[in-house]
Each structure stands twice: as C-alpha cells, then as structure tokens.
Amino acid sequence: MTNSECDDKKVSDNDTKDKLARLVDLPSLPALLMDALQHTADNQSLSHLADKIGQDPPMVVRILRIINSPFYGMPREIGSLREAVVLLGLNRVRDILLSACVMNILPAQNKDFDYPLFWRHCLAVADCARQLGMHTRIGPDIAFTAGLLHDIGRLVIVLLFPNDAGRLIKEPQPICLDTERRIMGFDHVEIGSKVAQYWNLPLAIQEAIEQHETPPTQAASTSLGLLIYTANLLVKQTEQNNDDISASIIHVLELLGIPLEQATLWADTSRQFADQIIATL
C-alpha cells in the first residue's frame, strides 16, 4: 500500500468513526418500551407492564385498534385493555406494544424512504422469528424483539445521514452490504448492532442484529442470530412471490429441524400480521 493509499484509508477510517459517534444524537428509549424490553431480558411478570400501558391512553387506543382488526377475527369488539390481555395473553399484547413503541422512536423525515414498506418487512420478520422461536429453544419474546429491530441500522442511516441515505436510495435495489460500505464506510448491520449497544439492549439482540445477514456454517448451532437470519430469508422469499425456494432457506431450515411447508406458512401469516399493524397506523 502506498503512502497516499495509507493516508486515504486513515481519512476514511476517521470519517467512519465520526459518523458512528453521531449515535449520541439518537433519542432515548421511552420508559414504556424499556419496561417491555426488560421483560425480554429476564422474563419477569408482565402484570406491572399492563398497568403502565393503561396509563398511556393513546397507546391503549392503538392496541385496541390492532386487536379489533380483521387479523384477529374477534367475534365482537374488544373495548378494554384488560379484556384484550385476557383474550390474547400478555406476551402477545407485549408484541403489539413493542411494535407501536419502536415505530414511534425514529421519526419519518425522508420523503424518498418508504417507511411503511420498511416497517412491514420488520414486523413480518419479527412475527416469523417468534413462531420459529416457539419451535426451537429460543424464547419467542426475544426472537420477536430481535426480528423487529434487525434492520434498525437502515432507519438510523436515513435519520442521521440523509445525504448518504439519498445516494443509497438511488442505487439499484436491493442494496447490498458492499454498496453501503462503499458509500457510508460501514453497513446497516454494523451500525444497527451499535445502536442496540447504545440503547443497552440485551447482548443476544445485539449479536442477532449483527449476524442477520451472515450465512451460517455447516456446523452452526441454533442461536438467536440464526433464527433472525432464517426469518429474514423466509419473509424476503414471500415478498418476492417467488415459488423457487433458495438453497439457503433449505439449508437453514435443515439446521433448525423445521419443515419447509410449516416455515412457509409462518412467513405468510407473519406478513398478514404486519399488514394489519401497518393498516391501523
């Protein structure tokens, strides 16, 4: 490497460090969301969380609107949070709460970025990961949370680096990690993991965000990262309406011991869940 190339690399590395330092500009997590994430970390009782939801009338309205959507097919309108908790269970209410809170953290500011499409994908991956988690030794709660946040780096790029985001939006879709690194100096996986670290999210979620684009090895064991990688692949497959199942999907499902037909069904129902959440916003 020449002296000029070394200097260019130092400048590039410094630019990247300066960009990552801007994570301090991100908003803090709201208290209600922190309580829900604390449950993800230690699996404590959610009764206190239900009480706190009741102290946030706009959130109660949003949750009831979602629960009364066609996706859940309730025989009659559900009019109270307590009734919703009884019918759906606290964990499912928690999933809805997380979805609503996370979607409100980072504001929609870039007119060229498709926020509904972004959140529809994240919600579908979250719900698919939850169902995969129920089949494995991974807890469905933490699987849902990690799936919901797996692409948070993309949103942070749009919020903190609008000029770079504009260049990325103009690139041929879908955008690969190499393209992000060429334009940004880092990719959405790296910054997404650092966002999770900055927000003090559980280490397992940080690692899952970092691993969600990394194909597993032949000897890979079941992990949260593998679960999110699999859910992401499955949802992308259904989004493309492609009947040709990729070798990558077949491989990871074999690692997890999950039948392809069952996994495909979960991906489809997860997209329906995401559609209903988006429709109630």
Backbone as a ProteinNet text record, in pm:
[ID]
protein_1_A
[PRIMARY]
MTNSECDDKKVSDNDTKDKLARLVDLPSLPALLMDALQHTADNQSLSHLADKIGQDPPMVVRILRIINSPFYGMPREIGSLREAVVLLGLNRVRDILLSACVMNILPAQNKDFDYPLFWRHCLAVADCARQLGMHTRIGPDIAFTAGLLHDIGRLVIVLLFPNDAGRLIKEPQPICLDTERRIMGFDHVEIGSKVAQYWNLPLAIQEAIEQHETPPTQAASTSLGLLIYTANLLVKQTEQNNDDISASIIHVLELLGIPLEQATLWADTSRQFADQIIATL
[TERTIARY]
84.3	0	87.9	62.8	141.4	107.5	194.1	168	34.5	6.5	-119.3	-239.3	-227.8	-336.7	-353.7	-240.7	-248.4	-318.6	-284.9	-347.9	-497.3	-533.8	-675.8	-751.4	-686	-751.3	-770	-669.1	-681.2	-795.7	-805.6	-914.1	-1048.5	-1055.5	-1180.4	-1217.7	-1118.4	-1144.2	-1191.3	-1128.5	-1167.9	-1309.1	-1343.1	-1478.2	-1581.6	-1547	-1638.7	-1657.8	-1547.9	-1557.7	-1642	-1622.6	-1700.8	-1849.1	-1880.5	-2020.6	-2082.3	-2010	-2062.8	-2077.5	-1994.7	-2005.7	-2137.1	-2204.7	-2330.8	-2446.8	-2422.2	-2527.6	-2580	-2498.6	-2544.8	-2661.1	-2682.5	-2794.7	-2927.2	-2923.1	-3046.1	-3129.4	-3261.5	-3346.8	-3333.8	-3362.1	-3362.1	-3486.5	-3480.4	-3597	-3700.9	-3828.9	-3933	-3945	-3991	-3998.5	-4085.4	-4195.3	-4285.7	-4216.3	-4136.5	-4062.6	-3952.4	-3886.7	-3782.3	-3839.2	-3959.8	-4022.9	-4049.2	-4095.7	-4122	-3992.8	-3885.5	-3757.7	-3696.8	-3723.6	-3675.1	-3736.7	-3863.8	-3926.9	-3855.5	-3814.7	-3740.4	-3612.7	-3549.1	-3419.9	-3431.7	-3532.1	-3533	-3663	-3755.8	-3878.8	-3960.2	-3960	-4037.4	-4185.9	-4268.3	-4412	-4445.2	-4547.8	-4586.2	-4704.6	-4745.9	-4863.4	-4839.8	-4719.1	-4690.2	-4687.5	-4644.1	-4640.1	-4781.5	-4873.1	-5012.4	-5068.1	-5032.2	-5078.7	-5023.6	-4897.3	-4835.8	-4895.3	-4928.8	-4994.2	-5124.1	-5196	-5323	-5309.2	-5187.8	-5163.6	-5130.2	-5127.5	-5095.2	-5214.9	-5317.1	-5440.8	-5419.4	-5332.8	-5312.5	-5261	-5174.6	-5123.7	-5234	-5319.1	-5431.5	-5520.8	-5550.1	-5634.2	-5570.3	-5439.6	-5371.2	-5375.3	-5349.8	-5352.3	-5491	-5595.1	-5731.6	-5767.4	-5716.8	-5742.7	-5680.6	-5562.2	-5494.5	-5565.6	-5601.6	-5666.6	-5802.6	-5870	-6000.6	-5990.1	-5868.6	-5850.7	-5894	-5920	-5964.1	-5865.8	-5736.7	-5635.8	-5670.7	-5722	-5751.5	-5892	-5979.2	-6110.4	-6192.5	-6190.1	-6268.5	-6417.7	-6495.6	-6640	-6716.5	-6655.9	-6718.3	-6606.6	-6641.8	-6540.5	-6488.6	-6356.1	-6291.9	-6276.1	-6331.8	-6337.8	-6244.7	-6171.9	-6083.3	-5950.8	-5845.4	-5712.6	-5712.2	-5779.5	-5783.8	-5844.1	-5950.7	-6014.5	-5921.4	-5850	-5756	-5645.9	-5598.1	-5493.1	-5544	-5667.4	-5725.7	-5738.3	-5784.4	-5810.2	-5682.2	-5587.4	-5467.1	-5347.6	-5346.5	-5230.3	-5136.4	-5069.4	-4981.5	-4867.4	-4814.2	-4699.5	-4736	-4855.8	-4895.7	-4925.5	-4983.3	-5003.1	-4868.5	-4772	-4636.7	-4579.6	-4601	-4552.3	-4612.1	-4741.5	-4809.5	-4756.9	-4735.7	-4682.2	-4543.3	-4457	-4322.8	-4328.4	-4415.6	-4426.8	-4464.5	-4565.4	-4612.5	-4507.1	-4438.6	-4337.2	-4217.2	-4165.3	-4044.1	-4070	-4188.5	-4219.1	-4230	-4244.8	-4254.6	-4121.9	-4018.4	-3892.6	-3823	-3807.7	-3734.3	-3834	-3840.9	-3943.6	-3922.5	-4033.2	-4027.4	-3995.9	-3875.3	-3831.5	-3791.5	-3755.6	-3706.5	-3821.3	-3861	-3976.1	-3950.6	-3822.4	-3788.8	-3775.2	-3782.6	-3769	-3907.6	-3929.7	-4061.1	-4074.5	-4121.6	-4133	-4233.1	-4353.4	-4446	-4386.9	-4316.4	-4254.9	-4148.3	-4068.2	-3963.4	-4023.7	-4124.2	-4181.4	-4261.3	-4322.6	-4395.8	-4299.2	-4181.6	-4081.2	-4034.7	-4001.9	-3951.3	-4055	-4179.9	-4286.3	-4305.9	-4298.5	-4314.6	-4199.2	-4077.1	-3961.9	-3975.8	-4023.6	-4042	-4140.2	-4254.1	-4355.9	-4312	-4242.8	-4190.8	-4086.2	-3999.6	-3898.2	-3963.6	-4071.8	-4144.9	-4193.2	-4249	-4300.3	-4187.2	-4077.4	-3960.3	-3907.5	-3909.2	-3860.8	-3943.4	-4072.6	-4159.9	-4126.8	-4065.9	-4030.7	-3891.8	-3813.2	-3675.8	-3659.9	-3535.1	-3508.8	-3496.9	-3514.7	-3505.8	-3639.5	-3637.3	-3760.9	-3831.3	-3961.5	-4034.9	-4035.9	-4030.1	-4032	-3907.1	-3790.3	-3666.3	-3649.7	-3705	-3699.6	-3780.8	-3898.4	-3981.1	-3908.4	-3850.3	-3781.9	-3663.2	-3582.7	-3466.1	-3509.3	-3617.1	-3666.7	-3718.5	-3786.3	-3839.8	-3727.9	-3613.4	-3503.6	-3391.1	-3405.7	-3291.6	-3239.7	-3326.9	-3286.2	-3283.2	-3276.3	-3283	-3170.4	-3059.3	-2948.7	-2987.7	-3076.1	-3122	-3193.8	-3275.6	-3352.6	-3261.5	-3162.9	-3068.8	-2987.4	-2950.7	-2878.6	-2964.8	-3093.3	-3184.6	-3197.4	-3201.3	-3220.8	-3094.5	-2980.7	-2858.2	-2773.9	-2786.7	-2701.2	-2786.4	-2870.2	-2965.1	-2899.2	-2782.4	-2715.4	-2670.8	-2607.5	-2566.7	-2689.1	-2794.6	-2917.3	-2975.1	-2969.5	-3018.1	-2940.8	-2809.6	-2728.1	-2764.8	-2790	-2825.4	-2961.1	-3056	-3189.9	-3185.2	-3089.4	-3076.9	-3004.3	-2943.1	-2872.9	-2973.4	-2931.8	-3019.7	-3061	-3188	-3241.3	-3239.2	-3225.9	-3198.4	-3052.4	-3027.4	-2892.6	-2813.9	-2693	-2610.3	-2520.2	-2462	-2376.4	-2252.9	-2199	-2080.9	-2110.2	-2229	-2267	-2276.2	-2335.3	-2343.7	-2204.7	-2114.5	-1979.3	-1904	-1929.6	-1863.4	-1908.5	-2034.8	-2089.2	-2073.8	-2098.2	-2102.3	-1970.8	-1895.5	-1780.1	-1815.8	-1942.8	-1994.1	-2128.1	-2186.6	-2315.5	-2422.2	-2546.4	-2657.1	-2649.4	-2581.7	-2565.7	-2475.3	-2363.5	-2268.3	-2329.8	-2389.4	-2443.7	-2567.7	-2644.2	-2760.2	-2720.2	-2612.6	-2562.7	-2514.6	-2450.7	-2400.8	-2517.6	-2625.9	-2745.4	-2801.3	-2810.7	-2860.9	-2771.5	-2640.9	-2547.2	-2566.9	-2584.1	-2604.4	-2731	-2834.9	-2960.5	-2960.1	-2844.7	-2830.7	-2928.8	-2952.8	-3038.1	-2959	-3027.8	-2957.4	-2851.9	-2741.2	-2630.6	-2676.5	-2767.2	-2814.9	-2881.4	-2952.5	-3016.5	-2911.1	-2810.9	-2701.3	-2636.4	-2609.2	-2542.3	-2632.5	-2761.3	-2854.1	-2862.7	-2866	-2867.8	-2740.5	-2629.2	-2500.5	-2490.3	-2562.7	-2549.1	-2659.8	-2759.2	-2879.1	-2857.7	-2742.7	-2711.2	-2598.5	-2552.7	-2438.4	-2484.3	-2459.1	-2498.3	-2429.1	-2499.6	-2438.8	-2344.7	-2255.3	-2167.7	-2243.6	-2184.1	-2248.2	-2271.3	-2179.7	-2187.3	-2253.9	-2322	-2381.1	-2487.4	-2488	-2588.9	-2703	-2814.3	-2929.9	-2896.2	-2923.2	-2896.4	-2998.8	-3005.5	-3096.7	-3056.6	-2925.6	-2878.4	-2922.6	-2914.7	-2957.7	-3108	-3181.8	-3327.1	-3366	-3301.3	-3333.3	-3287.9	-3174.1	-3127.4	-3230.6	-3283.5	-3381	-3512.6	-3561.7	-3687.2	-3674.3	-3560.7	-3536.5	-3540.2	-3476.3	-3478.2	-3620.2	-3692.4	-3827.7	-3920.5	-3913.7	-4001.3	-3964.6	-3836.3	-3793.9	-3844.1	-3842.4	-3890.5	-4038.3	-4119.4	-4262.4	-4287.7	-4203.6	-4218.9	-4194.9	-4108	-4074.9	-4173.4	-4267.5	-4365.8	-4297.6	-4186.7	-4107.5	-4129.3	-4179.5	-4206.3	-4081	-3971.1	-3845.5	-3772.9	-3775.5	-3715	-3562.9	-3494.7	-3349.1	-3282.5	-3162	-3083.8	-3049.8	-3035.8	-3003	-3114.8	-3240.2	-3354.3	-3361.4	-3344.4	-3348.8	-3241.4	-3122.4	-3010.7	-3039.5	-3085.7	-3106.5	-3223.8	-3326	-3438.3	-3395.4	-3304.4	-3250	-3172.1	-3095.6	-3020.9	-3115.5	-3228.5	-3325	-3422.7	-3424.8	-3517.1	-3662.1	-3686.1	-3821.3	-3863.3	-3979.5	-4025.8	-4048.9	-4015.4	-4029.2	-4174.2	-4267.8	-4409.2	-4455.9	-4413.4	-4452.3	-4390	-4262.2	-4192.3	-4253	-4290.7	-4352.2	-4487.1	-4563.2	-4691.6	-4671	-4570.2	-4541.4	-4504.4	-4425.7	-4386.7	-4509.1	-4602.3	-4723.9	-4810.9	-4832.7	-4915.7	-4847.4	-4715.4	-4641.7	-4659.2	-4663.1	-4687.3	-4830.1	-4924.7	-5060.8	-5066.1	-4992.4	-4982.2	-4925.2	-4818.8	-4755.2	-4849.3	-4923.1	-5018	-5123.4	-5170.3	-5273.6	-5219.5	-5094.8	-5033.5	-5018.6	-4966.4	-4945.7	-5079.2	-5181.9	-5312.7	-5378.1	-5337.4	-5400.1	-5326.1	-5216.6	-5137.6	-5206.6
-120	0	125.1	219.2	341.1	436.8	539	638.7	708.9	737.4	804.1	717.4	586.9	494.7	483.2	484.3	477.9	601.3	718.6	842.3	841	791.6	785	693.4	580.8	486.3	548.2	623.9	689	789.7	866.4	962.9	892.6	781.6	705.8	648.1	592.6	535.4	642.9	760.9	870.2	917.7	922.9	963.4	866.1	737	635.1	649.6	671.3	689.5	811.5	919	1040.9	1015.3	936.6	906.4	822.2	719.1	632.1	707.2	810.1	889.9	965.5	980.7	1054.4	975.1	853.3	775.2	846.2	935.6	1009.4	1102.6	1125.8	1210.7	1136	1005.2	926.6	954.9	948.1	967.1	850.9	876.1	769.9	683.8	563.5	475.8	521.3	525.7	564.8	462.5	509	423.3	300.5	317.2	204.7	96.4	138.4	42.2	-23.6	52.1	-4.8	-114.5	-94	-196.6	-323.9	-305.8	-422.5	-495.9	-422	-483.7	-549.8	-496.7	-559.6	-697.5	-710.4	-842.1	-935.7	-884.1	-965.5	-1017.3	-934.1	-971.3	-1075.8	-1062.5	-1151.3	-1229.1	-1215.3	-1295.6	-1276.6	-1155.3	-1128	-1116.4	-1110.8	-1098.2	-967.7	-972.4	-853.8	-779.3	-821	-756.4	-607.6	-572.5	-430.8	-353.2	-421.2	-355.7	-324.4	-418.2	-393.9	-271.6	-257.4	-140.2	-11.5	-14.1	106	139.2	36.4	62.8	138.2	98.9	163.3	310.8	354.2	495.1	577.1	512	579	562.6	649.4	633.2	619.9	701.4	683.6	544.1	486.8	353	249.1	268.1	176	176.4	296.1	307.4	234.5	252.1	187.3	36.1	-14.5	-158.8	-215.1	-145.7	-193.4	-190.3	-90.1	-82.1	-201.6	-238.8	-353.3	-483.1	-499.9	-623.2	-641.6	-532.1	-539.7	-543.9	-556.3	-565.8	-703.9	-718.4	-847.8	-961.8	-930.2	-1035	-1125.5	-1067.5	-1146.6	-1205.7	-1152.2	-1211.5	-1226.9	-1127.3	-1135.8	-1137.3	-1217	-1226.9	-1098.6	-1014.5	-886.7	-787	-660.9	-557.6	-565.1	-559.1	-560.1	-415.9	-382.8	-243.8	-204.2	-300.2	-264.1	-337.1	-275.9	-337.5	-466	-465.1	-584.9	-702.9	-677.4	-783.4	-831.6	-738.5	-775	-865.5	-833.6	-914.2	-1054.2	-1063.6	-1194.4	-1279.8	-1217.7	-1293.6	-1330.1	-1238	-1260.2	-1306.8	-1277.2	-1307.1	-1187.5	-1171.6	-1057	-1054	-1170.8	-1172.6	-1119.9	-1154.3	-1104.6	-954.4	-909.6	-766.1	-695.3	-757.8	-702.5	-686.6	-786.3	-777.2	-655.5	-635.6	-521.9	-391.3	-389	-270.1	-236.1	-336.8	-315.7	-257.8	-315.2	-269.2	-122	-84.8	53.1	148.8	109.5	196.8	214.7	105.5	112.2	195.2	181.7	256	405.7	445.2	587.4	648.4	566.8	617	710.7	663.3	739.3	800.2	930.8	997.1	978.4	982.2	973.6	1111.8	1127.6	1258.5	1260.8	1145.6	1140.7	1102.2	1192.8	1168.9	1060.7	1028.2	927.5	787.4	776.8	646.5	590.6	465.1	402.4	343.9	425.6	382.2	266.7	274.3	160.4	28.2	32.6	-89.9	-142	-49.9	-88.3	-156	-92.2	-147.5	-274	-281.6	-404.1	-524.1	-502.8	-610.1	-645.1	-543.4	-569.4	-641.1	-600.5	-664.7	-809.8	-834.4	-971.4	-1059.2	-1007.4	-1083.9	-1110.1	-1010.7	-1026.9	-1139.5	-1138.9	-1240.2	-1377.8	-1381.8	-1508.9	-1563.9	-1476.8	-1519.6	-1571.2	-1506.4	-1552.7	-1695.9	-1724.4	-1858.6	-1960.4	-1919.7	-2008.2	-2034.8	-1929.5	-1945.1	-2044.4	-2048.2	-2142.3	-2286.1	-2306.6	-2441.4	-2482.1	-2385.7	-2413.6	-2381.4	-2379.5	-2348	-2197.1	-2117.6	-1972.8	-1917	-1829.3	-1771.7	-1687.7	-1704.7	-1628.2	-1478.5	-1436.5	-1292.7	-1223.2	-1277.9	-1214.8	-1230.7	-1338.3	-1356.7	-1248	-1216.6	-1111.4	-977	-945.5	-817.5	-805.4	-909.4	-906.3	-894.4	-963.6	-953	-813.8	-753.6	-619.4	-517.5	-539.1	-442.9	-482.6	-593.9	-645.5	-546.8	-465.9	-369.9	-225.8	-206.8	-71.3	16.7	-45.5	30.7	106.8	48.6	117.8	247.4	242.3	360	466.2	421.8	516.2	588.2	517.7	580.8	691.2	663.1	761.8	883.7	860.7	969.8	1053.1	987	1058.8	1101.9	1029.9	1058.1	1071.5	1174.1	1187.2	1196.5	1259	1269.3	1132.5	1053.5	918.5	831.2	850.4	773.4	804.5	931	968.9	898.9	886.3	814.8	666.4	609.1	467.8	441.5	531.5	514.4	513.3	585.3	592.9	472.7	390.6	271.7	164.4	74.5	-37.5	-118.2	-153.5	-228.8	-379	-467.5	-436.3	-397	-315.3	-265.7	-371	-401.2	-499.8	-430.9	-510.8	-456.3	-388.4	-443.5	-382.6	-240.5	-218.5	-85	11.4	-34.1	50.5	87.5	-11.4	15.6	110.8	99.5	188.7	333.1	352.2	487.6	542	454.5	500.8	481.5	378.3	338.8	228.6	194.6	85.2	43.9	-64.4	-109.8	-105.2	-132.3	-120.6	-225.9	-337.4	-441.9	-392.1	-330.8	-280.9	-170.4	-71.4	39.3	-3.8	-99.1	-149.6	-215.9	-293.3	-357.6	-253.9	-148.7	-42.3	37.4	52.8	118.7	36.6	-94.7	-182.3	-174.6	-163.7	-149.4	-14.5	91.3	225.2	231.2	158.5	155.2	52.9	-12.5	-111.7	-227.8	-271	-387.2	-513.4	-624.6	-748.8	-786.1	-842.7	-879	-972.4	-1063.8	-1158.2	-1084.8	-976	-897.8	-822.6	-766.8	-700.8	-796.8	-918.4	-1017.2	-1063.2	-1077.7	-1121.1	-1017.6	-889.3	-782.6	-789.9	-813	-818.6	-939.5	-1046.9	-1172.7	-1196.9	-1106.6	-1141.9	-1147.2	-1101.4	-1112.4	-1212.5	-1282.6	-1373	-1518	-1583.1	-1723.7	-1810.9	-1908.2	-1994.3	-2096.1	-2148.4	-2256.7	-2388.8	-2491.4	-2622.6	-2674.1	-2637	-2688.7	-2590.6	-2488.1	-2385.9	-2446.1	-2400.2	-2445.6	-2343.9	-2385.9	-2297.2	-2176.7	-2058.2	-1934.8	-1831	-1722.4	-1613.9	-1554.5	-1541.6	-1489	-1575.2	-1706.6	-1798.2	-1787.3	-1768.6	-1756.2	-1631.3	-1518.3	-1394.1	-1401.2	-1461.1	-1482.2	-1562.7	-1667.3	-1754.6	-1680.4	-1609.9	-1535.2	-1430.4	-1363.8	-1261.8	-1323.1	-1438	-1507.1	-1547.8	-1604.4	-1653.2	-1539.2	-1428.3	-1314.8	-1254.2	-1241.5	-1190	-1279.3	-1410	-1504.9	-1479.7	-1460.7	-1437.7	-1299.4	-1201.9	-1068	-1066.9	-1154.5	-1161.4	-1246.2	-1313.1	-1400.8	-1501.5	-1554.1	-1648.6	-1788.8	-1879.1	-2016.1	-2102	-2055.6	-2131	-2107.7	-2206.3	-2193.1	-2199.3	-2102.9	-2097.2	-2206.5	-2242.9	-2343.6	-2295	-2162	-2105.4	-2131.9	-2116.2	-2140.9	-2288.1	-2374.6	-2518.8	-2556.8	-2498.6	-2529.7	-2488.4	-2365.2	-2318.4	-2390.2	-2423.2	-2497	-2637	-2696.3	-2826.7	-2814.2	-2705.2	-2682.4	-2669	-2603	-2579.7	-2695.5	-2788.1	-2900.6	-2861.2	-2764.4	-2714.6	-2749.5	-2812.7	-2846	-2721.3	-2728.5	-2614.2	-2566.7	-2658.2	-2620.3	-2540.4	-2583.7	-2513.2	-2375	-2365.4	-2236.7	-2138.3	-2186.5	-2100.9	-2048.2	-2134.2	-2092.9	-1983.2	-1999.5	-1898.5	-1765.4	-1769.9	-1646.2	-1576.2	-1652.5	-1593.8	-1528.4	-1599.5	-1542.9	-1422.1	-1423.1	-1309.9	-1185.3	-1201.6	-1087.1	-1034.3	-1122.9	-1078.6	-997.7	-1045	-971.1	-832.1	-824.5	-695.6	-603	-657.1	-576.2	-513.7	-590.6	-540.1	-431.5	-448.8	-346.4	-216.3	-226.5	-107.2	-40.3	-119.6	-64.2	15.6	-7.8	61.1	187.8	218.2	336.6	464.3
0	0	0	-89.7	-99.8	15.2	32.6	136.8	114	-15.4	-48.2	-11.7	-40	-7.4	143.5	216.7	363.5	420	364.9	409.7	381.5	260.3	224.6	319.8	356.8	447.3	585.7	633.7	763.8	763.8	655.4	644.2	644.7	567.3	559.5	695.4	767.6	900	997.2	989.5	1078.2	1047.3	917.1	878	934.1	926.2	977.4	1127.8	1200.8	1346	1379.8	1302.3	1326	1303.7	1200.8	1172	1284.1	1327.5	1432.4	1564.1	1583.8	1706.1	1711.7	1599.4	1594.6	1654.2	1698.4	1762.6	1887.4	1944.7	2062.9	2027.8	1897.6	1855.1	1852.8	1874	1872.1	1996.7	1984.5	2103	2199.5	2325.6	2425.6	2409.2	2461.4	2455.9	2558.7	2520.6	2616.7	2729	2844.5	2963.5	2940	2867.6	2841.6	2761	2663	2582.7	2664.5	2750.8	2836.1	2925.6	2976.1	3059	2978.6	2855.7	2771.5	2738.6	2711.4	2680.2	2802.9	2920.5	3042.8	3058.2	3019.7	3021.2	2925.7	2809.7	2713.7	2776.4	2859.3	2915.4	3025.9	3114.6	3230.7	3249.5	3153.1	3153.4	3281.4	3334.2	3455	3421.1	3523	3503.5	3433.1	3348.3	3272.9	3336	3453.3	3511.5	3534.6	3579.3	3602.8	3471.8	3363.1	3232.6	3184.6	3206	3166.1	3237.7	3365.5	3441.2	3380	3338.2	3281.8	3144.5	3067.4	2939	2962.3	3066.6	3097.9	3131	3168.6	3199.5	3075.1	2959.2	2832.4	2738.3	2750.3	2671.6	2521.1	2457.1	2312	2276.9	2363.3	2336.2	2353.1	2453.7	2472.9	2349.4	2296.7	2176.2	2059.8	2043.6	1931	1944.7	2064.6	2086.5	2060.3	2108.5	2085.9	1937.2	1866	1722.4	1649.9	1692.2	1630.5	1665.1	1791.1	1834.8	1766.9	1737.5	1671.9	1519.4	1466.8	1321.8	1272.9	1142.8	1088.5	1112.4	1133.1	1151.4	1269	1378.2	1497.5	1495.8	1412.9	1393.7	1520.3	1606.7	1730.4	1697.8	1770.4	1741.1	1774.2	1857	1891.2	1919.5	1928.2	1952.5	2095.7	2107.6	2238.8	2284.3	2401.2	2443.1	2555.3	2614.4	2725.7	2713.3	2767.1	2765.3	2846.9	2960.9	3045	2968.8	2894.9	2817.6	2706.2	2645.1	2540.1	2594.2	2714.1	2776.7	2807.2	2856.1	2888	2762	2651.7	2529.4	2454	2449.2	2369	2451	2577.9	2660.2	2664.3	2777	2794.5	2694	2659.3	2568.5	2430.5	2383.3	2251.4	2257.3	2366.9	2384.8	2389.2	2454.1	2457.6	2317.3	2230.9	2093.2	2022.6	2041.9	1978.6	2036.6	2169.6	2234.8	2180.5	2171.5	2117.9	1977.3	1895.7	1757.1	1751.8	1829.3	1827.4	1881.1	1990.6	2050.8	1959.3	1907.6	1824.3	1699.4	1641.9	1519.5	1544.7	1671.8	1705.3	1749.7	1766.8	1820.2	1721.3	1597.3	1496.7	1398.4	1390	1308.7	1159.1	1084.8	938.3	882.2	827.9	780.5	633.1	578	440.2	346.6	260.3	172.5	69.3	45.3	-55.3	3	135.1	200.4	228.7	191.6	207	347.9	440.7	580.1	598.2	539.7	555.7	505.7	392	338.6	434.9	488.7	583.4	705.8	767.2	889.2	862.1	746.3	711.5	710.1	652.8	649.5	790.3	871.7	1006.9	1093	1083.1	1159.5	1117.2	987.2	937.7	985.8	981	1029.2	1178.8	1253.9	1398.3	1429	1361.4	1390.7	1341.4	1228.5	1178.8	1275.5	1327.1	1423.7	1551.4	1592	1711.4	1693.3	1574.9	1550.2	1537.1	1475.9	1470	1610.3	1695.4	1831.1	1911.8	1886.8	1957.8	1921.7	1804.9	1758.8	1807.6	1850.3	1892.4	2040.7	2085.8	2226.6	2249	2143.2	2155.8	2202.8	2302.1	2353.9	2248.1	2229.9	2127.9	2153.4	2280.4	2311.7	2258.9	2291.8	2247.9	2096.6	2040.8	1895.2	1825.5	1878.4	1820.2	1825.5	1940.1	1956.6	1861.5	1854	1765.1	1619.2	1583	1445.7	1415.1	1510.1	1491.2	1469	1535.8	1531.2	1435	1363.1	1286.8	1182.7	1124.5	1021.3	1072.3	1203.1	1259.5	1205.4	1166	1109.2	984.4	902.3	781.1	817	920.4	960.6	1022.2	1097.7	1158.5	1050.7	946.1	834.6	772.9	753.5	695.2	786.8	918.3	1013.1	1033.3	1052.8	1088.6	969	858	741.7	615.1	608.9	497.3	360.3	350.8	220.6	171.1	260.2	222.8	194.1	273.5	251.3	113.4	73.1	-59.5	-169.9	-152.7	-252.1	-254.9	-137.3	-131.4	-197.2	-173.8	-230.7	-383.3	-441.3	-587.1	-646.5	-560.1	-607.3	-651.3	-741.8	-780.7	-657.2	-652.4	-537.7	-568.5	-468.2	-328.5	-307.8	-208.5	-181.6	-102.7	-147.9	-79.1	23.6	112.1	217.2	159.7	50.7	-11.2	-58.4	-112.2	-158.4	-40.1	69.6	189.4	239.7	242.3	291.8	199.2	69.3	-26.8	-6.7	19.2	32.8	174.2	274.6	414	489.3	451.3	531.5	629.6	639.1	721.9	662.8	713.7	660.9	770.1	730.7	826.8	936	909.2	1009.8	1123.1	1084.5	1184	1268.8	1203.8	1281.7	1360	1306	1379	1509.7	1506.9	1627.1	1728.4	1678.9	1767.8	1827.3	1750.8	1804.8	1920.9	1902.3	2008.5	2131.7	2108.7	2220.4	2289.5	2211.2	2266	2350.9	2308.7	2382.2	2496.1	2517.1	2624.8	2611.5	2489.1	2466.8	2500.4	2527.3	2561.5	2457.5	2505.6	2417.5	2305.8	2337.1	2235.5	2119.4	2146.5	2041	1960.5	2028	1957.8	1858.9	1903.8	1819.5	1705.7	1732.2	1627.8	1516.2	1551.8	1451.6	1368	1434.3	1365.5	1272.1	1304.3	1229.9	1128.1	1119.8	1043.6	892.2	843.2	700.5	674.2	778	766.5	753.9	641	624.9	729	785.7	887.8	825.3	907	862.9	868.7	813.3	812.8	954.8	1045.9	1182.6	1278.3	1225.8	1311.9	1403.9	1528.3	1623.7	1629.2	1685.6	1695.9	1783.7	1733.3	1806.8	1764.3	1838.9	1802.5	1667.9	1644.8	1516.8	1400	1414.8	1309.1	1287.3	1394.9	1385	1304.3	1334.1	1263.6	1119	1094.6	956.8	877.8	940.1	873.4	848.4	950	934.7	824.9	820	717.8	577.8	561.6	431.8	392.1	487	457.9	416.4	489.3	458.4	323	295.3	165.3	52.6	76.4	-24.2	-55	49.4	26.6	-33.5	1.2	-54.4	-204.7	-250.6	-393	-472	-399.3	-464.5	-557.4	-508.2	-586.7	-533	-617.4	-574.5	-568.5	-626.8	-625.8	-493.8	-405.5	-274.4	-287.7	-230.3	-243.1	-160.8	-203.4	-130.9	9.2	25.4	157	257	212.4	301.6	339.8	241.5	269.3	370.1	353.9	442.8	587.1	607.6	745.5	811.7	733.3	791.5	833.5	759.2	799.5	929.5	943.5	1067.5	1187	1163.9	1271.9	1290	1193.8	1202.8	1182.8	1092.2	1067.6	925.1	905.9	770.5	685.8	559.2	469.1	460.8	450.4	437.8	559	678.7	800.5	805	769.7	772.9	673.8	557.1	456.2	504.7	572.2	628.6	732.9	818.5	920.3	855.6	749.8	681.2	622.7	568.6	510.9	618.8	729.9	836.1	901.5	902.8	959.4	873.5	744.7	656.1	676	702.8	730.5	860.4	962.1	1087.7	1063.1	985.3	956	881.6	786	709.6	800.5	898.1	988.4	1081	1127.9	1213	1134.6	1013.9	930.4	899.3	876	837.5	949.9	1074.3	1186.4	1226.5	1159.6	1197.4	1152.8
[MASK]
+++++++++++++++++++++++++++++++++++++++++++++++++++++++++++++++++++++++++++++++++++++++++++++++++++++++++++++++++++++++++++++++++++++++++++++++++++++++++++++++++++++++++++++++++++++++++++++++++++++++++++++++++++++++++++++++++++++++++++++++++++++++++++++++++++++++++++++++++++++++++

